[in-house]
Structure formats: structure tokens, C-alpha cells
Amino acid sequence: MEKKISLFLVLIFSVLMDHAGNKSFAQAKINDAANATGKETTNQNTSARFSPEEVGMSSVILARIDSIVKDGINARAFPGCQVLVMKEGKPIYDKCFGYYTYEALQEVTPTTMYDLASLSKTTGTLLAIMKLYDNGQIKLTEKASRYLSFLRGTDKVNITIKELLFHESGLPGDLSCYRLATTKDKTHAIHFGCTNIQYNKDWVSKIPKAGYTSQVSDSFYLHNRFRQAAMQMIANTRLRSKTYLYSSVNFILLKEIVEEVCGLPMDLFLNVEFYTPMKLNHMAYLPLITHQRKVIAPTFIKDFLRNGVLQGYVQDPDAAFLGGVAGNAGLFATAGDVAKVYQMLLNKGEIDGKRYLKEETCRIFTTMTSKSGRRYLGFDKPVPANPIHSPCCVSAPKEVYGHTGYTGTCCWVDPVNRLVYVFLSNRTYPNDAVNKLAKMNIRTKIQEVFYQSMKK
């Protein structure tokens, strides 16, 4: 109990410290962005620039990344992005391109924060799970129901933590928990300007008030008991066969386990154990609490659930309706801060002279493979046997680990070549109707370039 109180006091201190045009003009600025070579930056987490040649890479070949990004901006695959490549802990390519939106009014900078989407799974939730494992507070073979009482007495009672991490639990791909708050009864409904969606007055409010403090977006609040109802929704969901199926629900449950074990909200636990001591000043859940809206790239003009621009509110519907701090999504960050997290993992748990995880913990989570061979423990990985469906480029070694995100993000760690690669964008703006980023293979093309740059 004393340990929980002291952690809470540390956290409160850290949070307080964190607080201390027209169409033709817009098109011209977009063209300028596409034709530019990108803004080279020295990230806040690195004190010096390094020549690629110092670490055996070709700066001439790396310059091809600029053209790949410009092609993406010209094709309107994304309005802007951050690209960061580190080799042996040294930033050998670090550039920002384009703008927040296609109106080209605000340039992307190194302090621009992006919605990481599912990259949150490994940059947030998985870190917390690794820390609890590191401390001996959980075991991979333990049943999730040991910590989550709502799973007891259901067909999910025997799901293990390892199965959740491998995406082999039998749970569905997503939850769509927003459906709990909808109604067809017009006399008992609230409308937020969303297409064909009416919300039950018992669940939602346009203003914060007693019992309604969970914010989904501007002027959109949920009743505080909604999260509990969503967990019961998982308990009532039919379990499928325990074969590989990538699922956000798995990580939603892992977050619940984290909070049950550590006794703190997961975002606060991560702040205390990782983000604050690592000086990750631009990495946060619920970023509008600690950061100005103008430093966050928008993800939508309007999604099907909420009215108005989504800027600083998580895009993922399940994460949004679970309060913005969820196991599957919700984290916002810059490329520099993301890179530092994964450089720590590449260093086997240590960075800047401080140890955050044991070497053995890092080894187990980044090498143990599921029966299907599709995943490491929580981390995504290349699929050498099926390159067309691999999230990585063809030259990526099989040892690579990391994750991608729906909003147009990724981070990949290559322990063989000591590489960390981060790509962040808001490809979903103004909407996610067509994923041109994926169709054009922008992220994998960039990844392939730095492998080519290492060839003699």
C-alpha cells in the first residue's frame, strides 16, 4: 500500500511539471512541401548530428527517402510526416515533411505529436506488461481471469496472458463498444451531428457533469460506468478457436490486467516507470491535458461517431469510448520520443545510463514466437515466407520486431543491424476512405532504402 501511495505522489509531481487561407494559396503550399527536400532536424533526444557514412551507410542512397515521401504527399497519401532512422543509437536520418493538413497552414515540426493508433500497443501497454513481468508480478502462463473477475464463469476463463500477447486467445478482432451507447428510440436520444447515429441519453452528455466525466471528443461525454459495461460486453462475446487473429480486444484486456496488478491507471504507471524518467516530454495519453492542441496533428475532419475535427482525441473508436487510455490505442507522440523507447529495447532495457527492464525480459518478449509463427510476445514481425503480406520490406531480417498503426505509423527495430526506424503520419486526414499509404507501400519502401544504403 505504501509503495502505491509513493508511486502516486511521484506521478502527481511529474504531471504538474509537464503542465509547467484560400484554395490556391493552400495548393501552392502543398506543392512547396512536396517539392521540398524535407526539414532536417536535430531531435530533442539527441545532441548531435551524425554522418551516415560513420556507421557504414550511404547518405546518397538515404536521400531517396525524400523522393518516396514527396511522392506520397503529391498523391495525397498523407499531408505530412516524420521519418527517423537511428543506427547504433545515432540519428542518421531525421526529417519532417509537409503540413498538418492539405490546407497547408501549419508545418510539421519535430515536436508535432501524432496519434500512434496500434503502435500504442507496443509503446504503451506492452511496456507496462513487460515491467510487471520484470518485477515478477505476473507470469505469461497465468490466466487472465486470475486478475479479471468478469471473465470467471465464462468460456474465457482459461485464456492466458501469453495467448493475449500472441493474439491467439479466440477473441474477436475488435469490440465496437460504442454500440452500447446507441439507441433507436428517438424520444430518448441525443444526436451529435453524426450520420445515422443516435445516442442513449442514459449513456451520453454534451457537457461534463456528475457521473459523466469520460470525454470522447469536444462536447461529448460518457457515463463513468461505460467502461464496466464494455468489459461485460467482452465477457459475453462468443469465443472462437484459439488460432491467430490480430485483435484489439486482447490488448484491451492486457491494459485491465496492468491496472489490476499495479493499482494505478496505466498511463500514470507508464509515466512513473518510463516516460517521465526517460524525459519523453512529447509522449502522452489524453494529450490535451498536458499539451496545446496546436502541437497535435489532426486525424479526421469528422468520423462516423463524433462531430467535428479530431485533434488530440484518439481516432480508434474502442479506445475513444474506453476513455482515451486503452490497451489497443490512445498514445500520442513525436518520432523522437518513440525512437527513444525502442532504442531502450534495442539496448536490452537500458538507455542514458539507466536500466528500465532486465536484459532477459527484453530477450524473451522480442524473440519468443507464437505457434503460428506470426508474432513475438506483443510485437509484430516480418513474414519472410509471404513477403506480400509482410509488414516489413523484403530485406528486413527475420529478427526485426515492432508494430504499425492504422493512422499511418510504424516503428521497427532491427537487432541484427542495430537499427531503429520510425515513421509517423496522419494518413487518415481528412478521412480514411482509401489507405493510399499502404497501397503505395510508403513505409516499406522507406525501410528498404536504408537496407540498400548499407550494401557496399
C-alpha positions in Angstrom: 0.0 0.0 0.0 2.8 2.4 0.9 4.5 1.7 -2.5 1.3 2.5 -4.3 0.9 5.8 -2.5 4.6 6.8 -3.1 4.2 6.0 -6.8 1.1 8.1 -7.0 2.9 11.1 -5.3 5.7 10.8 -7.8 3.3 10.7 -10.6 1.4 13.8 -9.4 4.7 15.7 -9.3 5.6 14.6 -12.8 2.2 15.6 -14.2 2.5 19.1 -12.6 5.9 19.5 -14.1 4.6 18.6 -17.6 1.9 21.3 -17.4 4.9 23.8 -16.2 -6.1 30.6 -46.2 -7.7 30.3 -49.8 -7.6 27.2 -52.0 -4.9 28.4 -54.5 -2.7 29.5 -51.7 -3.1 26.2 -49.9 -2.4 24.2 -53.1 0.8 26.2 -53.6 2.0 25.4 -50.1 1.2 21.7 -50.7 3.3 21.8 -53.9 6.1 23.6 -52.0 6.0 20.8 -49.4 6.1 18.1 -52.0 9.0 19.7 -53.8 11.0 20.4 -50.7 13.7 18.0 -49.6 12.3 17.9 -46.1 13.2 19.8 -43.0 16.3 18.2 -41.4 16.1 18.3 -37.6 18.2 17.5 -34.6 15.7 15.8 -32.4 15.4 16.9 -28.8 16.6 13.4 -27.7 19.9 13.6 -29.5 22.6 16.2 -29.0 24.5 15.9 -32.3 24.1 15.0 -35.9 25.9 12.0 -37.4 27.0 11.3 -40.9 25.5 8.0 -42.3 29.0 7.1 -43.5 30.2 7.0 -39.9 28.1 3.9 -39.4 28.6 2.3 -42.8 25.5 3.8 -44.6 25.3 5.8 -47.8 23.9 9.4 -47.4 23.4 9.4 -51.2 21.1 6.4 -51.1 19.3 7.6 -47.9 18.4 10.7 -49.8 16.0 8.6 -51.9 13.7 8.6 -48.8 12.9 12.3 -49.7 11.5 11.3 -53.1 9.4 8.5 -51.6 7.9 10.9 -49.1 7.3 13.6 -51.7 5.5 11.1 -54.0 3.2 10.2 -51.0 2.4 13.9 -50.4 1.8 14.5 -54.1 -0.6 11.5 -54.2 -2.3 12.8 -51.0 -1.5 9.6 -49.2 -0.8 11.8 -46.1 -0.4 15.6 -45.7 2.8 15.4 -43.7 5.1 13.1 -41.7 8.1 12.5 -39.6 10.8 10.0 -40.5 13.6 9.0 -38.2 16.3 6.3 -38.7 18.9 5.5 -36.0 21.9 3.2 -36.4 23.8 2.1 -33.3 22.0 4.8 -31.3 22.9 7.6 -33.7 20.3 9.5 -35.8 21.4 9.2 -39.4 18.2 10.4 -41.0 15.8 12.7 -39.1 13.4 14.8 -41.2 9.9 16.3 -41.0 7.9 16.8 -44.2 4.7 18.6 -45.2 1.9 20.0 -43.1 -0.8 19.1 -40.6 -3.5 19.2 -43.3 -3.8 19.6 -47.0 -4.8 23.3 -46.4 -1.0 23.6 -45.7 -1.3 26.1 -42.9 0.9 24.6 -40.3 4.2 22.8 -40.9 5.1 19.5 -39.3 8.0 20.0 -36.8 10.0 17.7 -34.5 7.6 18.5 -31.7 4.4 17.6 -33.7 2.6 14.8 -31.9 0.8 12.1 -33.8 -1.9 9.6 -32.8 0.1 6.4 -32.8 -3.0 4.1 -33.1 -2.0 0.5 -32.7 1.7 1.4 -32.3 0.4 2.3 -28.8 0.1 -1.4 -28.2 3.9 -1.9 -28.0 4.9 1.7 -27.0 2.5 1.7 -24.1 0.6 -1.4 -23.0 3.3 -3.9 -23.8 5.9 -1.8 -21.9 3.7 -2.0 -18.8 3.2 -5.7 -19.2 7.0 -6.2 -19.6 7.6 -4.2 -16.4 5.2 -6.2 -14.4 6.8 -9.4 -15.7 10.2 -7.9 -15.0 9.1 -7.4 -11.4 7.8 -10.9 -11.0 4.2 -9.6 -10.6 2.8 -11.6 -13.4 3.6 -14.8 -15.3 3.0 -15.4 -19.0 1.3 -18.7 -18.3 -1.2 -17.2 -15.8 -4.8 -17.0 -16.7 -6.2 -13.5 -17.3 -9.2 -14.4 -15.2 -7.0 -14.5 -12.2 -7.0 -10.7 -12.4 -10.2 -10.0 -14.3 -13.2 -11.3 -12.3 -15.6 -10.6 -15.2 -14.0 -13.4 -17.2 -14.7 -16.0 -14.5 -17.6 -18.3 -15.1 -17.3 -17.7 -18.9 -15.7 -19.6 -21.8 -12.8 -17.2 -21.5 -11.7 -18.3 -18.0 -8.7 -20.2 -19.3 -7.2 -17.5 -21.6 -3.6 -16.9 -20.7 -1.6 -13.7 -20.7 0.7 -15.3 -23.3 -2.3 -16.1 -25.6 -3.4 -12.4 -25.4 0.1 -11.3 -26.4 0.3 -13.7 -29.3 -3.3 -12.8 -30.5 -4.3 -16.5 -30.1 -7.0 -16.1 -27.4 -10.0 -16.7 -29.6 -11.4 -13.2 -29.0 -12.8 -11.2 -31.9 -10.7 -8.5 -33.8 -12.5 -5.5 -32.2 -15.2 -4.7 -29.7 -17.2 -1.9 -31.3 -18.3 -1.0 -27.8 -19.8 2.3 -29.0 -22.9 0.2 -29.8 -23.7 0.0 -26.1 -24.4 3.7 -26.1 -26.7 3.9 -29.2 -30.5 3.7 -29.3 -33.2 3.5 -31.9 -35.7 5.3 -29.6 -35.8 8.9 -30.9 -37.6 10.1 -27.8 -34.7 9.0 -25.6 -31.8 10.0 -27.9 -29.1 12.6 -28.2 -27.7 13.5 -31.6 -24.2 14.8 -32.1 -24.3 15.5 -35.8 -23.0 12.0 -36.6 -24.5 10.3 -39.6 -27.4 8.0 -38.7 -26.2 7.5 -35.0 -28.4 8.3 -32.1 -27.0 8.0 -28.6 -28.9 7.0 -25.5 -29.4 9.9 -23.0 -28.6 7.5 -20.2 -25.1 7.0 -21.5 -24.0 10.3 -23.0 -24.0 14.0 -22.3 -22.9 17.1 -24.2 -21.5 18.6 -21.1 -19.4 17.2 -18.2 -21.5 16.6 -15.1 -21.8 14.3 -12.2 -21.2 10.7 -13.4 -20.3 11.9 -16.9 -16.6 12.8 -17.0 -15.2 10.4 -19.6 -14.6 12.6 -22.6 -14.9 11.1 -26.1 -14.4 14.4 -28.0 -15.4 18.1 -27.7 -18.8 18.3 -26.1 -19.2 14.6 -25.9 -19.0 12.8 -22.5 -19.8 9.2 -21.5 -21.2 7.9 -18.2 -18.4 6.7 -16.0 -19.9 3.2 -15.8 -19.5 2.7 -19.5 -16.1 1.0 -19.2 -17.5 -1.6 -16.8 -20.3 -2.3 -19.4 -17.7 -2.7 -22.1 -15.8 -5.3 -20.1 -19.1 -7.2 -19.6 -19.5 -7.0 -23.3 -16.2 -8.8 -23.7 -17.3 -11.4 -21.2 -20.5 -12.0 -23.2 -18.7 -12.2 -26.6 -18.6 -15.7 -28.2 -15.1 -17.2 -28.0 -13.7 -18.6 -31.3 -11.0 -21.1 -31.9 -7.6 -20.2 -30.5 -5.8 -19.7 -33.8 -4.0 -16.5 -34.8 -6.3 -13.5 -35.2 -5.0 -10.0 -34.7 -7.2 -8.4 -32.1 -7.5 -5.1 -30.3 -9.6 -6.9 -27.6 -6.5 -8.8 -26.5 -4.7 -5.6 -25.6 -7.8 -4.0 -24.1 -7.7 -6.9 -21.6 -4.0 -6.6 -21.1 -4.4 -3.0 -20.0 -7.1 -4.1 -17.5 -4.6 -6.6 -16.1 -1.9 -3.9 -15.8 -4.2 -1.7 -13.7 -5.4 -4.5 -11.5 -1.8 -5.6 -10.7 -0.1 -2.2 -10.2 -3.1 -0.4 -8.6 -2.7 2.7 -10.9 -4.2 3.9 -14.1 -2.0 2.5 -16.9 -1.0 5.9 -18.2 0.2 7.0 -14.8 2.1 3.8 -14.3 3.9 4.3 -17.6 4.7 7.9 -16.7 6.3 6.9 -13.4 8.2 3.8 -14.8 9.2 5.1 -18.2 8.0 8.3 -19.8 9.0 10.8 -17.1 12.4 9.4 -16.2 13.2 8.9 -19.9 12.3 12.6 -20.4 9.7 11.8 -23.1 8.1 15.2 -22.9 6.0 14.7 -26.1 4.5 11.2 -25.4 1.2 11.1 -23.7 -2.3 9.6 -23.4 -5.0 12.2 -23.3 -2.5 14.8 -24.7 -4.9 17.8 -24.4 -4.4 17.7 -20.6 -0.7 18.4 -20.9 -0.2 19.8 -24.4 -1.7 22.5 -26.6 -3.9 21.3 -29.4 -1.8 23.1 -31.9 1.1 20.7 -31.4 -1.0 17.7 -32.3 -1.7 16.6 -35.9 -5.5 16.1 -36.6 -6.6 12.6 -37.7 -10.1 13.3 -39.0 -12.4 16.1 -40.1 -15.3 14.1 -38.8 -15.6 10.4 -38.1 -18.8 8.4 -38.1 -19.1 8.6 -34.3 -18.2 12.1 -33.5 -18.9 15.5 -35.0 -16.0 18.0 -35.6 -12.3 17.7 -36.2 -10.5 15.0 -34.2 -7.3 16.7 -32.9 -5.9 15.4 -29.6 -8.7 12.8 -29.2 -7.8 9.2 -30.1 -9.1 8.1 -33.5 -9.8 4.4 -32.6 -13.5 4.1 -31.7 -12.9 1.5 -28.9 -10.1 3.4 -27.3 -12.2 6.6 -27.5 -15.2 5.1 -25.8 -13.0 3.5 -23.2 -11.8 6.9 -22.0 -8.8 7.6 -24.3 -6.5 5.4 -22.3 -6.9 1.9 -23.7 -4.8 -1.1 -24.3 -5.2 -1.1 -28.0 -4.6 2.7 -28.8 -4.6 6.2 -27.3 -1.0 7.2 -27.2 0.3 10.3 -28.9 4.0 11.1 -29.5 6.7 12.5 -31.7 9.1 10.4 -33.7 12.0 11.3 -31.4 10.2 10.1 -28.3 9.0 6.9 -30.0 12.6 6.2 -31.2 13.9 6.5 -27.7 11.6 3.9 -26.3 12.6 1.4 -28.9 16.3 2.3 -28.6 16.0 1.4 -25.0 14.5 -2.0 -26.0 17.3 -2.4 -28.6 19.8 -1.7 -25.8 18.2 -4.6 -23.9 16.4 -2.4 -21.4 18.9 0.4 -20.7 19.4 3.9 -22.0 21.2 7.1 -20.9 22.9 5.1 -18.1 19.6 4.0 -16.5 18.1 0.5 -16.6 14.3 0.2 -17.2 14.0 -3.5 -18.0 16.1 -6.6 -17.4 18.0 -7.9 -20.4 16.3 -11.3 -20.1 12.9 -9.7 -20.2 13.7 -7.8 -23.4 15.1 -11.0 -24.9 12.1 -13.1 -24.1 9.5 -10.6 -25.4 11.4 -9.8 -28.6 12.3 -13.4 -29.6 9.6 -15.8 -28.3 7.4 -16.7 -31.2 3.8 -17.9 -31.3 2.9 -21.4 -32.6 1.6 -19.8 -35.8 5.0 -18.0 -36.2 3.2 -14.8 -36.9 4.1 -12.8 -33.7 6.5 -12.3 -31.0 5.2 -11.5 -27.5 3.1 -8.5 -28.3 5.4 -7.4 -31.1 4.7 -7.7 -34.8 7.4 -9.2 -37.0 8.3 -9.8 -40.7 6.8 -12.7 -42.6 9.7 -13.9 -44.8 7.6 -16.8 -46.2 5.0 -14.5 -47.5 6.6 -11.1 -48.4 3.3 -9.7 -50.0 1.6 -9.9 -46.6 4.7 -8.9 -44.5 4.5 -5.6 -42.7 8.3 -5.2 -43.4 10.4 -4.8 -46.5 12.0 -7.8 -48.2 15.5 -7.0 -46.9 14.4 -6.8 -43.2 16.0 -9.7 -41.2 13.6 -12.1 -39.6 14.7 -10.9 -36.2 13.1 -7.4 -36.7 10.3 -6.5 -34.3 7.9 -3.6 -33.9 4.4 -2.5 -34.9 2.3 -0.5 -37.2 -0.6 1.9 -36.6 -3.9 2.5 -38.5 -3.4 6.3 -38.6 -0.2 5.8 -40.7 2.6 5.0 -38.2 5.2 2.4 -37.6 8.4 1.6 -35.6 10.7 -1.3 -36.4 13.8 -2.4 -34.5 16.5 -4.4 -36.2 18.7 -6.0 -33.6 21.0 -7.5 -36.3 22.0 -4.2 -37.8 21.3 -2.1 -34.7 18.6 0.0 -36.4 15.5 1.8 -35.2 13.1 3.1 -37.8 10.1 5.4 -37.1 7.5 6.7 -39.5 4.6 8.9 -38.2 1.9 10.4 -40.2 -1.8 11.3 -40.1 -2.8 9.5 -43.3 -6.4 9.3 -42.1 -6.9 13.0 -42.6 -9.4 14.2 -43.8 -10.8 10.6 -43.8 -9.8 7.0 -44.0 -11.8 6.0 -47.1 -8.7 4.9 -49.1 -5.4 3.8 -47.5 -3.0 5.2 -50.1 -0.1 5.0 -47.7 -0.5 1.2 -47.7 -1.3 0.9 -51.4 1.9 2.8 -52.3 3.9 0.8 -49.7 5.5 4.1 -48.5 6.6 2.7 -45.1 8.2 -0.5 -46.5 9.8 1.4 -49.4 11.5 3.8 -46.9 12.6 0.8 -44.9 14.1 -0.9 -47.9 16.2 2.3 -48.7 18.2 2.1 -45.5 19.0 -1.6 -46.1 20.2 -0.7 -49.6 22.3 2.1 -48.1 24.2 -0.5 -46.0 25.2 -2.6 -49.1 28.7 -2.0 -50.4 
